[in-house]
Amino acid sequence: MVSLECELLSNQLVAPGHHVMQVAAPEIAREVLPGQFVHLRIPRTMDPLLRRPLSVMLADRVHGHLRLLVRAAGRGTEIIVGLPPHAGVELLGPLGSPFPMPDAIDGAATGTDVLMVAGGVGVAPLVCLADAMRGIDDTPYIRSMFGASTEDMLVCWTELAARSDEFYVATDDGSAGEHGLITDVLAAQLKRGQARVVYGCGPTAMMAQVARMCAEAGVACYCSFEQRMGCGVGACLSCAIGAAGGGYLRVCKDGPVFRADAVDWEAMTSD
């Protein structure tokens, strides 16, 4: 983990309220693993006061660049996405636990395929994961699914599709792909019986459903959480979620990637 003052190389609007920012951060780009994140702040200002956690969508180790997907969800992220190219940003990272590769998962199913389920900006860490899998010797067969409210909100879908052997889309309004929920697509894919592991990132309700479906199918499932956090290093507990069997998990330190059966999903969705 290092703290770097970096140059913002580009800032591109890719969908309403969504930007892809390319940052020069060679020390982090060389070390970051799929599923890890960076904590961003604007140097020499207290506005916004707290850092913002951002998933790494792609890491270019050769040129030392990171690509970050940012959704303007409040005043702080609105300030961040408004930064011009060549502005300075401060990054702390890489932080958190990464996704395990399929061959490192104890008790994984005997299937051959990897399934990826993305919802909204949850596509970012899955792009990074799929990209990394393309670089290993025993490349798995990747079936990816992306769900959004409308076609406009299928942010960076081409990045995931290009790294997948099969790619499926579902939208709430039917404007692209299947009309319905992405979990309906997952149900059909699980019935094919070839899944070794499922990786998911997106809204909590979606991930809870994915976790339940995988448990019923006997397929290992790992979920990456997007959570508000203060420190990013496990000290403040502002990002804590319930653990299965009691206690809590720190998304920033213990996660953001968790095996699905480690999470108390009932507590997560009770509100």
Beta strands, then each sheet from edge to edge (+ up, - down):
strand 1: 2-15
strand 2: 18-24
strand 3: 37-41
strand 4: 52-60
strand 5: 65-71
strand 6: 88-95
strand 7: 113-119
strand 8: 141-148
strand 9: 166-171
strand 10: 178-179
strand 11: 195-201
strand 12: 220-224
strand 13: 240-242
strand 14: 248-250
strand 15: 257-259
sheet 1: 1+ 2- 5+ 4- 3+ 6- 1+
sheet 2: 10+ 9+ 8+ 7+ 11+ 12+ 15-
sheet 3: 13+ 14-
end
